[in-house]
Amino acid sequence: MNTQFVLFEQEHAQVVKVCDALQADASAKAVFLVDKNGQLLASGGDTNGMDTTSLASLTAGNIAATGGLAQLLGEKEFAIQFHEGESDNIHISLVDQRVILVVIFDERSSLGLVRLRVRRSSGELAKIFEKINTKAEEQGSTVFSEITDDDIDNLFGDM
């Protein structure tokens, strides 16, 4: 499945709202939504001091690596991963085989609570991404159709 898509402003706001709600409901430190190419799509919670670009990229790499392990074992994919640290834990899950949902939490929460809240949020996110796909298909290539070759030449002509 193609993991590149256009994230429209209205749907982006909805995705951020779901991330913020998940962070609060799960008592998590932070929530990230990443595409399978490693691009950060949205986040919620306290991300100050976090290298979100590296986190997104490494998470996508982690999903790719465990996808290889899954295939070796005859599985399609491992949809959920959990990493436990001394003070922080990471719950990683695939949403509708399209995007990666990352929840970072500590002792203020529990794995059970995170899994419960992720299940609900994943359903909400899947609906939003389905709406994005429908919208993109309806618009077809019109998202970039207003950009002409002359516009591109003018943009890079001064360099």
C-alpha positions in Angstrom: 0.0 0.0 0.0 1.3 3.5 -0.9 2.1 5.3 2.4 2.5 8.7 0.8 -0.6 10.9 0.8 -1.7 14.5 1.0 -2.7 15.5 4.5 -5.3 18.2 4.1 -5.5 21.0 6.7 -8.9 20.0 8.1 -8.0 16.4 8.5 -4.6 17.4 10.0 -6.5 19.3 12.7 -8.6 16.2 13.4 -5.5 14.0 13.6 -3.8 16.4 16.1 -7.0 16.5 18.1 -7.0 12.6 18.3 -3.3 12.7 19.3 -4.0 15.2 22.1 -6.9 13.3 23.4 -5.0 10.0 23.4 -2.1 11.7 25.3 -4.5 13.0 27.9 -6.7 9.8 28.2 -3.7 7.5 28.4 -1.8 9.7 30.8 1.1 9.5 28.3 4.0 11.9 28.0 3.7 12.3 24.3 2.0 10.8 21.2 3.4 10.8 17.7 1.9 9.9 14.4 4.4 8.9 11.7 4.1 7.7 8.2 5.9 4.6 7.1 8.5 6.7 5.3 9.5 8.3 8.7 7.8 11.6 8.3 6.2 13.1 11.4 2.6 13.8 10.7 1.3 15.0 14.1 2.1 15.0 17.8 0.5 15.6 21.1 1.8 16.1 24.6 5.2 17.4 25.8 7.6 17.1 22.9 10.1 19.7 24.3 13.6 18.4 24.3 12.7 15.4 22.0 14.3 15.0 18.7 11.0 14.3 16.9 12.6 14.0 13.5 14.9 11.2 14.7 12.2 9.6 16.6 9.9 9.5 13.6 12.7 8.2 11.3 13.9 5.5 13.8 10.3 4.4 14.5 9.7 3.8 10.8 13.0 1.9 10.6 11.9 -0.2 13.5 8.6 -1.0 11.8 10.5 -2.0 8.6 12.9 -4.2 10.5 10.2 -6.0 12.5 8.3 -6.4 9.2 11.2 -8.4 8.0 11.2 -10.5 11.1 7.5 -11.1 10.7 7.9 -12.3 7.1 10.6 -14.7 8.3 8.1 -16.2 10.7 5.3 -16.3 8.1 3.4 -13.3 9.6 2.2 -10.4 7.5 3.3 -7.8 10.0 3.6 -7.2 13.7 0.9 -4.6 14.3 1.9 -3.8 17.9 5.3 -3.3 19.6 6.2 -2.4 23.2 9.6 -1.3 24.5 10.1 -1.0 28.2 12.8 1.2 29.6 13.9 2.2 33.1 11.8 5.3 33.2 10.0 5.6 29.8 8.1 3.1 27.7 7.1 3.2 24.1 4.0 1.6 22.6 4.1 1.4 18.8 1.2 0.4 16.7 0.2 0.4 13.0 -3.1 2.2 12.2 -4.9 0.7 9.3 -1.6 -0.5 7.8 -0.9 3.2 6.8 0.6 5.1 9.7 2.5 4.4 12.9 1.1 5.6 16.2 3.7 6.0 18.9 2.9 6.5 22.6 5.6 7.4 25.1 4.6 6.9 28.7 6.1 6.5 32.2 4.9 5.2 35.6 2.0 7.6 35.6 0.3 5.2 33.2 0.2 1.5 32.4 0.5 -0.7 29.4 -3.1 -1.8 29.8 -4.4 1.7 29.8 -2.3 2.7 26.8 -3.4 -0.3 24.8 -7.1 0.4 25.6 -6.9 4.0 24.6 -4.8 3.3 21.5 -7.4 0.8 20.3 -10.1 3.5 20.4 -7.9 6.2 18.9 -6.7 3.9 16.1 -10.3 3.5 15.0 -10.8 7.2 14.9 -7.6 7.7 13.0 -8.5 5.0 10.5 -11.7 6.8 9.7 -9.9 10.1 9.2 -7.3 8.5 6.9 -10.1 6.8 4.9 -11.7 10.3 4.5 -8.3 11.6 3.3 -8.0 8.9 0.7 -11.5 9.5 -0.6 -10.9 13.2 -0.7 -7.6 12.7 -2.6 -9.2 10.3 -5.1 -12.0 12.8 -5.7 -9.5 15.6 -6.3 -7.2 13.4 -8.3 -4.2 15.3 -9.5 -5.9 18.7 -9.0 -3.9 19.3 -5.8 -0.9 20.3 -8.0 -2.6 21.0 -11.3 -2.5 24.7 -10.8 1.3 24.7 -10.8 2.6 25.2 -14.3 6.1 24.6 -15.8 6.4 28.4 -16.0 5.8 28.7 -12.3 8.6 26.1 -11.6 10.9 27.9 -14.0 10.2 31.2 -12.4 10.8 29.8 -8.9 14.2 28.3 -9.8 15.2 30.8 -12.5 16.8 33.2 -10.1 19.2 30.7 -8.7 
